[in-house]
Amino acid sequence: MASLFMCELPGCGMIRTRIPAGDQLSSRKPVLEVSDLKTEFHTQDGDVHAVNGVSFTLHEGEFLGVVGESGSGKSVTMASILKLIPMPPGEIMEGKVMYDGVDLLDISADELRKVRGGKIGFIFQDPMTSLNPVIKIGKQIAESLKLHTGASKKEAEARALELLELVGIPDAKQRLVSYPHELSGGMRQRVMIAMALACSPGVIIADEPTTALDVTIQAQIIEIVRDLREKLGTAMIWITHDLGVVAGLADRVLVMYGGRIVEEAPVGDLYSNPQHPYTQGLLDSVPRLDQKGEELSSIEGTPPNLYKPPTGCSFAPRCRYAFDRCVKELPELEVVGEDHKSACFWDTAKGEPRP
């Protein structure tokens, strides 16, 4: 049976969010399986170890939130899935990304182009740099449809109009012949969502799609995504630094730090019972509606230097619970509860080191 989680963080609007029980989620068919993904950037100053052995599974119809500070490896991880990182200087060192029985890291560029947009949609952070400024909106959507589905010009134009109406763009027919610069930031982001949905992909990856928008437009975009998710049931990965947004949308959350996943849990469990000190720090630094007048806490220190990854836990220099083992050994993700994993040697529940 599903449980109810009352979110009180800004961004989720104090809504009651229905959280699928762990056994329901795990019983769904996996649609995307990422195993031991490692990505580096080779620079004049040395190699940046941006992604360091990330593994996770996305299930059918699941909404997966990915959170962490800037530089934690969120965007690079998801871009690596579709080989969207610049190569060079980037290089995917190892790993597997299984989709529909095929390793996406082991197929040709032509085969991968069929997957991008056709089977896995991607919504970028800044639509102005993602949309072609000299091609009309309708044509950009139609071209994607013709490429991936073989639709005729008439069918593609009709579908483009339908998609713009689906994402709530007013005067959609008129917008088909508009150029990107003639639309507001919120409208352009809606167009990006429409393009991502165009070929009915099995997975959509959204890379901080509301970051560049004002609060009112952010709320509108989030509401659109929530409605579309209910209607279409598409599996989605939402990358963000906004914990309030994740609380109102996600089924499950991955917390990343230093290019690794440090905690993974159903959204309600993560917010009510965080197990990793970094997750606790993130949650403590967010203003809450039920804690008026209290000072916000911050995570002391700075993110790790990914030119020289530490031999132990990368969060140890900033962690209040760190002890000798944390500096010498690298903690792996281990089960700490039902569908809940944490990469930490400290048992927060018992207030003592784990055996």
C-alpha positions, 0 to 999 in steps of 0.5 A: 500500500502507498504511504502519504508524505506531508512535504513542508519544504518550499517548492512542494507547496505543502501538498500531500504526495502519494509515495509508492511503497518499496515493494511496489516500486521494486516490482516494476520492470527496470527500464534503465540500468547504470552500472559502475559508470566512471567519467573523467575530463582530461585538462592541462591541470590534470584529470578531473574524476567527475563521476566515480563508479555510479550505479542505479536502476530506473523503473518503469513509470518511476520519477527519480530525483537526483540532488547534490551541490554544484560539482557533485556529478549529477549532470555529468552522470546523466549526460554520460548516459547518452554520451552528451559530454564533450569528447575530448576533453571528456572520456567515459572510462568504464561502465554500462548503461543498459536500455532495452537490452542494449549497452548504450556505451557500446553502440555506434554513433548512428544507433545512439542518435536513434535513442536520443530523443526517440527512446530517451528524451533530454530536457536541458537547463537553458532552452535558449542554447538548446533551441536553434535560434533561426528555425521556427518552433514548429519545424524543430519539433516536426523534424524530430518526429520525422527523424525518429518516427518516419511521420509525414510533414502533415502528420508531424505538424499536427503532432507538434501542435498537439504537443504544444497544447499538451504543455499548456502553451496558449495560441499554440498554432501561432507559436508553431511559426514563432522563433525561440527569441519571440518566446519567454523563458517559461514558454521556451522551457515548455517547448523543450518539454514538448520536444522531449515528449514528441516521440513518446520516449520510455525515459526523460532526463531533465537537467535542472529545467527550472533553474533559470526561471523565476519562482512563478514560472518554476511552479507552472513548469513543475505543475505541467510535469506533474500532470504529464507524469500522471497522464503518460506514466513516463519514467523520469530522472529530474536533476536539481539542487532544489530539495523542495521540488524533489519532495513534491515530485519524486518517488525515489531520490539519489543524493550525490557528492564527489561524483558518487551516490552517497544515499539512495532512498524512497522520497518520504524515507529520505526526508523523514529519516536521512542516514548520510551526514551530507543528506542531513546537512542539505536538509538542514540548510533548507528553510522550512515552513514549520521552523519559523525564526530559526537560523539556517545551518550550513555545511562547513568547508568546500566540495572535494578536489576532484583532480585528486580524489581522496582514498577515503570518504570524500565528505570526511573533511566536512563531516562532524561524525568523521573518524579514522576509518573514514579517512582511510577507507571508501564507504560503499552503498549499503542497505540501512533500511527498506529500499534505503542505502547509505555510503557511511561508516557512521550509524546515525540512528545509534550514534556510533560507528557501524561494525 
